[in-house]
């Protein structure tokens, strides 16, 4: 929804030789390294420069510049708490914002951590009138806060008012148009997002899905086939099954739905595609069994919604209880509501940063939405605490993540 493309750096690396030489191109080199996902190298080098410059008088502005570099590298990697710490230092306070651009980056980081109250406090504190160069960024952040608060209509209106949008702005506008059924407008916004970041999984998914909804089957086929090769997920396979049904290629629809169910046996939509394909293929008995499984999966989804409502009622009785929040978050994660699991995990971690189970739930949520670098950060934080059984679980899941990535790179 909000977040950036997958880049995966697990191990510390030495600073690039290109950065060893001072010169006017040094920050251009930094931008290239960030674009390439070399976040740890940038962090190490920036921190080294901060340490070196701190020993000399008159280097205050340059130190600030390198702190901004470090904060951006942490944020891009997914280490939001470290990024937030630096942005807070640079931005000042809501009562006295020292650097406006840093304040906007602080708000962005707070929203990534689902800290709506904190973000709204800073948004209200922004100077009025805001300098023109910052207005689009402020509108986009305000729209994101509305979106995370569940006010989709207001968020959409605000995004449409913004003349210049980042990847996040275009993507969120595309998603909002998609959800309200205006597929043509969704396609326009998602294409503009793709020009900024052509590799983002969810933007590619909704772009392909918009083509399918508009019955542009050749474009949908090309987009989904490409996505299935780079990101073979259950949702992509299920949508490919729908596409093949529409094309009348029922044997292929059957196979894609089976592929989806191999990855997620409870995916009711894929089960429905399978049942429909089997029926069209004349496999009546198999189709009947598939329809029965679809009904069972649908009933399971409904039961999950009821359980989520019950757990939410318990959570609302005492919102400050981290265990009640976490029980609800884990349930949301098991039911596929990753955004809610992420939100509740961050709610716990803001008050209890050493809560291992909350970090584990957050890591799993990030992993589910393919934010692998951010997931790895959370696993690594757990490993530093060495908290008994959860240490072993985090180490095992991190190793699985590394191995899966290694297999993908070797293909």
N, C-alpha and C positions, 0 to 999 in steps of 0.2 A: 504493500500500500504506500507507505511513506518512504521506504528505505532503499538503500543503494545496491548496486550490483555486487555479485559475488567476486571476492578476491581473497585468496587463501594463502597466508604467510604464517607458518607455525614457528619457525626457528629464527633466533637472532642472527643477523648477518653484519659483516663489517661494512662501514660506510664506503660508498662508491669512490673509486679513484678520481672520477670526474669532479667530485665535491671536495677533494682534498686541496684543490687549488682555488684560492679566493679570486673573485672576479665578478663582473656585472651579470654574467650568465648563470650565477649560482642558483638563483631562485627559479629560473627557467628549467634548470636541471631537476630541481625539487618537484616542479609540476609534472615533468615527464615521469619521475619515479613514482609519484602518487598515482598517476594515470595507469602505470604498469602494476600497481598493487604492491609496491615495495615499501610498505608502511613501516616495518620494523627498522629498516635501514634509515629512513627519514627520521624516525623518532630518535634513534641513537645519535645520528649526526646533529640534529637540532639540539638535543640535550647536551651534547658535547660542546657545541658552540655557545650555548647559554652559560655553561660552566666557565668556559675560557673568557668570555666577554665580561662576566661578572666581576672579574679581578681587575678590570680597567675602568677608570673614570671616563665619562662622556659617551658611553656605549648604550645608554638607556633605550633609545629608539630601536637600535639593532637587536637588543635583547628582546624587546616586545615583538619584533618581527619574527624572531626564531621561536618564541613561545607560541605565536599564532601558527607557525608551521607545525610544531609538535602537536598542538591541539587538533589541527585538521587531520594529521596522520592518525592520531588516536581515534578520532571520530569516524574517519573513513574505514578504519579497521574494525570498528565496532566496540572499542573500549570507551563507552560513553561516560562512565564515571570519571575517568582520567581527563577526558576532553572537557567535561563540565567543570571540573576543578580549575582548569586553566582559564576557561572562558570567564568564570566568576572572578578570578583574579584580575583579568584584563578589563572586564566590563565595568567594574566598580560596584555600585549598589543601586537598587531601584530609586532611592532618594537622590542619588547623584551618579548618573551614568557617565563614566569617564570616556569610554570609546563606544560610539553608537554602533559601529559595524560589529564590534565584539559582542555588544548586547544582543544584536539580532542572531548571532551565532549561538549565544547562550540560550535564547528562546528556542531555537531550532533543536538544540540538544535536549532541552527539557521536554519538548514534545516527543522526541524519539524515545524518551524514558517515561512517557505517559504522565508527566507531571503537569497536568492541566492547570492546577491552581498556581503553581510557580510561574508557568508561562504567561498566564493571564495577568498576573501581578506585574511582570516586566512589560507586557504589551501596553498596559494602562499607563506605565511610567514613561513610555517613549515620549520625547518632546513633541509639542504641538505648536505650530505646524511642523511636520516632519520634512526635512530636506527632500527635494524631489528624487534624488538618486536612491533614496531608501524606501520610497513609497511602495513600489511593487513588492519588495521583499517583505515589508510589513503586512501588506494585504494577503500575500501568500501564507504567511505564518498565522495570521488571524483566521484565514479560511481553514487551515489545518487544525487549529484549535477548535473551531466550530465542528469540523468533521469528526474529530475524536470525541467531541461532546455529544455526537448523535444528531447534530443540526445540519443534515445534508443539504437541504434547500438553501439555507443561508450561505453555506460554504460554496455551493455552486455559483450563486449570484456574485459572490465576492471574487471568485476565481475568474469569472467572465469579465469582471471590471478591470482586472490586472492586465496591463498591456504587454509586459515582459514577464515570462514565466520560466522557471527552472524545469528540469526534468520532473521533479516532484509535483510542481504545479500542473503541468500538462497531463501527467499521468493521473493525478487525482481527479482532474476535470474529466478526463476520458472515462474513468471508472464511474464517476457520478452520472455522466450522460448514459453510459451503458446500463447502469442500474435503473434509470428512469425510462429505459427503452428507446432512447434516441440513438440508434446505432450509427447513423451517418455522422452525427456530431461527435460521437465517441471515437469513431475511426479517425476523424480529423485531428482530435487532440492527442490520441495515442500515437499517431504517425509523427506528430511534432515532438513528442517525448522520445520516440525511437531515434530521431535525428541527433538528439543529445546523448542518449545512451542506448545503442542498438542491441545490447546484450541482456538487458534486464528481463528476468524470467517472466514476471507477472505482466509487464507491459507487452511482451511478445504473446503471452497467453491470451490476454484480452483483445489484442489486435487481431489475432487469428479468429477468436470467437466472434468478434464484430463482423468479420468477413462472412462467417458461417451464418450469422443471423440475417445478414443482408442477402443471403443466398448467392454470394460470390464464391462458388465452389472451387474454381481453379486457384484463386488467391488463398482461400482457406486451406486447401490441400497443401499448397506449397509452404504456407506458414506453419501448419501443424506438423508436417513431415519433418521440416527443419528443426522444430522445437523438440520433437520426439527423439531426434538423434542427439541433441545436446543436453536435454533435460527429460529423461524417460520417466515421467511421473504418472501416477494413476489418473489424475485429472486430465492430462494431455491424452492418454490412451482412451479414456472414456469419451472425450470430445471427438477424437478421431473415429471412434465407433459410431457416434451420432452422424458424423459427416458421411461415412460410408453407407449408413442407412438411407440418408437423403439421396445419395447417388445410386441407390438400388444395388449396391455391392454387398449383399448380405453375408457372404462367407467372410469377407474382410471385416465387416462390422462385428461378426461373432468373434473373430480372432482378437481384434483390438479390445473388445470388452473383457475377454478372458485375460488379456495382458493386464488390464486395469485391476481386475479382481484378484490377480496374483499378488499385486502390491497392496491392495486394500480390499479385503474380502467383504467388508461391510458397506461398500460404496453402492448405495441403492440405485443411483442413476446408471451405473455400469451394468448392474443386474437387470435393469429394465431394458437397456439396449440389447443385452444378450438374449433375453426372452423374446423380444421383438424379432431379432435376427433369426433365431431358431424357428419361430412361427412362420416367417416368410420363406425359410428354407424347407418348410414342410416337415420339420422334426417336431411333431405335435407333442409327444410325450416329454421330450426334453424341454420344450417350451413351457409346458405346464409346470414342470419342476422349477424352472427358472423363475416363472412368475410367482410361485409360492415363496421362493427365496427373496424375491423383490418385496413382497408383502411383509415378510419377516424382518427384512432390513429396514423397511419403512416404519414398522411398528417399533423397532429398536430405536430409531431416530426420535420418534415421538416420545418414547419413554425417557430418552436422554434429555429432551427439552423439559419434561416435567421434573426430572431430577435436578436439572440446572435451576429451575424456578425454586424448588424446595431449598436447595443449598444457598441460593441467593437470599432467600428470606432469613435464613439462619445468619448469614454474613451481615445483612443489614441491621440485625439486632445488636451487633457489636462490631462495627467496621474496623475498629482498632485491633481486633484479635488476629494476629498473623496466621494462626493455624486454620481458622475458619475461612479466611481469604484464600489460603493455599489449597484447601480441600476443594473449594469452588474452582480455583484456577486449574487444578489437575483434571477436574471433571470436564471443563471447557476444552482442555487440550485433547483429552480422549475422544471428545465428540467432534473435534475438528474446528472448534472456535478458537483459533490460535491467537487472534487479536485480544480476546478477553483473557486468555491465559497469560499473555505477555503483560497486559495492563495490571493484572492482579499480582503477578510476580514482582513487577517494579514497585507496586504499592508497598509490598512487604519489605523489599530491599532498601527503599528510601529510609525506612525507620530501623531496619534490622539488616545492615549490610553483610553481616556474617551468617545469615540464615542460609545454610547449605541447601536445604530442600527447595527454597525459593529460587536459588541460582540454578539448581538442576532443572527445575521446571522451565525457567527462562531459556536455558541452553537447548532444551528439547523443543521449545516453541520456535526458537530461531532456526534450529535444524529442520523443522517441518516446513518452514517457508523458505528454505534454501539460503538462509543467511549464515553460511557455514563459518565464515571468519568470526562473526559475532558469537556464534555458538562456542567456537573453540576458546574464545576469551573467557567465557563464563566457566567452562570446564577447567581452564587453567587457574582461575581464581580459587575454585574449590580445591584443586590439588595443592595450592599453597597453604591452605588451612589444615590439611591432613585430618579431616574429621571422620575418623573411623570408617564405617561401612560405606558412607556416601563417597569417600575418597576412592574406594575400589570401583564403585559404579561409575564415577566421573572419569576415572582413568580408562576403564574398559570402553566407555562410549566415545571418548576422545580418540582412542586408538582405532576404533571402528571408523570414525570420521576421517582420520588420516589415511587409513587403508583404502576407503572408498574413493577418496580424492586421488590417491596414487594410481588406482586402477583406471579411473577416468582419464588421467593424464597419459597413461601408457597406451591408450587405445589409438 
